[in-house]
Amino acid sequence: MKKIILATIGILATATPAFAGSGNQSTATGTATATIVAPIVLTHPASASLNFGRFTTGTGGTVTVSAAGTGSVGSDVTFVPGSTNSADSFTVAGDASRSFSITTTGGNVTSGSTNLAFTTTPSAATGTLSGTGAASFTVGGTLTVTGTAPAGSYTGTYSATVTYN
């Protein structure tokens, strides 16, 4: 019996224990987040337009409408009595209290085969949506008038773009 006990002790003494190595591995749990914001939406009211008014061309010049809607003429262009000018207007909807940038392009107004170029200027380069996610801005511009432009109604378009900052 002593031989069996000694043999068992000998086997146990030479066996390698199966312990996990401390410091070789560690695991922790991380977190992930995401925020989806409301898309920014630009709307142009159907009743709004950049209106350069009614004028005579003379030898040519410019018609400028400020973003506040005030009209002025340059060189030999003259407003006719009763002429009205107006700035264009846009509304913006989106993520509450988020800031955005505003850009506008120029364009042409056309009557028949005659084109007159204009540039635009928004009332601000940037804006911030209210706590309810709403904002608005206006657009003025400058029309270049040639002295050879025939009388008539001229129409055209331009683009306005808003982008979250």
C-alpha positions as CSV (number, residue, x, y, z in Angstrom):
1,M,0.0,0.0,0.0
2,K,2.9,2.3,0.8
3,K,4.1,1.6,-2.8
4,I,0.8,2.7,-4.3
5,I,0.7,5.9,-2.2
6,L,4.3,6.7,-3.1
7,A,3.7,6.1,-6.7
8,T,0.6,8.4,-6.6
9,I,2.6,11.1,-4.9
10,G,5.3,10.8,-7.5
11,I,2.8,11.0,-10.4
12,L,1.2,14.1,-8.9
13,A,4.5,15.8,-8.2
14,T,5.5,15.5,-11.9
15,A,2.2,16.5,-13.4
16,T,1.9,20.2,-14.8
17,P,-1.0,22.1,-13.2
18,A,-3.6,23.6,-15.7
19,F,-3.9,27.2,-14.4
20,A,-4.8,30.2,-16.6
21,G,-1.9,32.6,-17.0
22,S,-2.6,35.8,-15.2
23,G,-2.2,39.1,-17.2
24,N,-2.2,37.5,-20.7
25,Q,-5.8,38.6,-21.5
26,S,-8.5,41.0,-20.3
27,T,-11.9,41.9,-21.7
28,A,-14.1,44.9,-21.1
29,T,-17.3,46.1,-22.7
30,G,-17.4,49.3,-24.8
31,T,-20.3,51.5,-25.8
32,A,-21.5,52.8,-29.2
33,T,-23.7,55.8,-29.9
34,A,-25.4,57.3,-32.9
35,T,-27.5,60.4,-33.5
36,I,-29.8,60.8,-36.5
37,V,-30.7,64.4,-37.2
38,A,-33.6,65.7,-39.2
39,P,-32.7,66.4,-42.8
40,I,-32.3,70.0,-43.8
41,V,-35.1,71.1,-46.1
42,L,-35.2,74.4,-48.1
43,T,-38.5,75.6,-49.4
44,H,-39.3,78.5,-51.8
45,P,-42.8,80.0,-51.4
46,A,-44.6,80.1,-54.7
47,S,-45.6,83.8,-54.2
48,A,-42.0,84.9,-53.6
49,S,-39.5,86.2,-56.3
50,L,-36.5,88.4,-56.8
51,N,-38.2,91.3,-58.6
52,F,-36.0,93.8,-60.2
53,G,-39.0,96.0,-61.0
54,R,-39.9,98.1,-64.1
55,F,-37.4,100.4,-65.7
56,T,-36.1,102.0,-68.9
57,T,-32.7,100.9,-70.2
58,G,-31.2,104.2,-71.5
59,T,-27.7,103.3,-72.6
60,G,-27.6,100.4,-70.0
61,G,-26.5,99.9,-66.4
62,T,-27.6,97.9,-63.4
63,V,-30.6,97.3,-61.2
64,T,-29.8,96.2,-57.7
65,V,-32.3,94.9,-55.1
66,S,-30.9,94.5,-51.6
67,A,-31.7,91.4,-49.5
68,A,-34.1,93.8,-47.6
69,G,-36.0,94.4,-50.9
70,T,-34.8,98.0,-51.6
71,G,-34.2,98.8,-55.3
72,S,-31.6,101.1,-56.8
73,V,-30.3,101.8,-60.3
74,G,-26.9,102.6,-61.8
75,S,-25.7,104.3,-64.9
76,D,-28.4,105.2,-67.4
77,V,-31.2,102.8,-66.1
78,T,-34.2,104.6,-64.6
79,F,-37.2,103.1,-62.6
80,V,-40.6,104.0,-64.0
81,P,-43.2,105.5,-61.6
82,G,-45.0,102.8,-59.7
83,S,-42.2,100.3,-60.0
84,T,-41.8,97.8,-57.1
85,N,-38.9,95.7,-56.1
86,S,-38.7,92.8,-53.8
87,A,-36.1,90.4,-52.5
88,D,-36.8,86.6,-52.8
89,S,-37.5,84.6,-49.7
90,F,-36.8,81.0,-48.5
91,T,-37.7,79.0,-45.4
92,V,-35.4,76.3,-43.9
93,A,-36.5,73.4,-41.7
94,G,-34.3,70.8,-39.9
95,D,-32.5,69.8,-36.8
96,A,-33.3,72.3,-33.9
97,S,-30.6,74.8,-33.1
98,R,-28.2,73.5,-35.7
99,S,-26.2,76.1,-37.8
100,F,-26.2,76.0,-41.6
101,S,-24.5,77.8,-44.5
102,I,-26.3,79.5,-47.4
103,T,-25.1,79.8,-51.0
104,T,-26.8,81.2,-54.1
105,T,-26.0,81.2,-57.8
106,G,-26.5,83.8,-60.4
107,G,-28.6,83.4,-63.5
108,N,-30.1,85.0,-66.6
109,V,-33.5,86.5,-67.2
110,T,-34.7,86.0,-70.7
111,S,-37.2,87.5,-73.1
112,G,-37.3,85.9,-76.5
113,S,-33.6,85.6,-77.6
114,T,-32.4,88.3,-75.2
115,N,-30.6,87.3,-72.0
116,L,-29.6,89.6,-69.2
117,A,-27.3,88.3,-66.5
118,F,-27.8,88.7,-62.8
119,T,-25.9,87.9,-59.6
120,T,-27.5,87.1,-56.2
121,T,-26.6,87.8,-52.6
122,P,-28.3,86.1,-49.6
123,S,-29.2,88.1,-46.6
124,A,-26.5,86.1,-44.6
125,A,-23.8,83.5,-45.4
126,T,-24.9,81.4,-42.4
127,G,-28.0,80.9,-40.2
128,T,-29.1,78.9,-37.2
129,L,-32.3,76.9,-36.9
130,S,-34.6,77.9,-34.0
131,G,-35.4,75.6,-31.1
132,T,-38.3,74.3,-33.2
133,G,-36.0,73.7,-36.2
134,A,-37.1,76.7,-38.4
135,A,-35.3,79.6,-40.1
136,S,-35.7,81.9,-43.1
137,F,-33.6,84.2,-45.3
138,T,-33.9,86.5,-48.2
139,V,-32.0,87.0,-51.5
140,G,-31.2,90.2,-53.3
141,G,-29.3,90.6,-56.5
142,T,-27.9,92.8,-59.3
143,L,-29.1,92.7,-62.9
144,T,-26.9,94.0,-65.7
145,V,-29.0,95.7,-68.3
146,T,-27.8,96.4,-71.8
147,G,-28.8,99.5,-73.6
148,T,-30.0,97.4,-76.5
149,A,-32.3,95.1,-74.5
150,P,-35.8,95.3,-76.0
151,A,-38.9,96.0,-74.0
152,G,-40.7,93.0,-72.6
153,S,-41.1,90.7,-69.6
154,Y,-38.0,88.8,-68.6
155,T,-37.9,85.7,-66.4
156,G,-35.3,83.3,-65.2
157,T,-34.2,81.1,-62.3
158,Y,-31.3,80.7,-59.9
159,S,-30.4,78.2,-57.2
160,A,-30.1,78.5,-53.4
161,T,-28.5,75.8,-51.3
162,V,-28.4,75.3,-47.5
163,T,-25.9,72.9,-45.9
164,Y,-25.5,71.9,-42.2
165,N,-22.3,73.2,-40.7
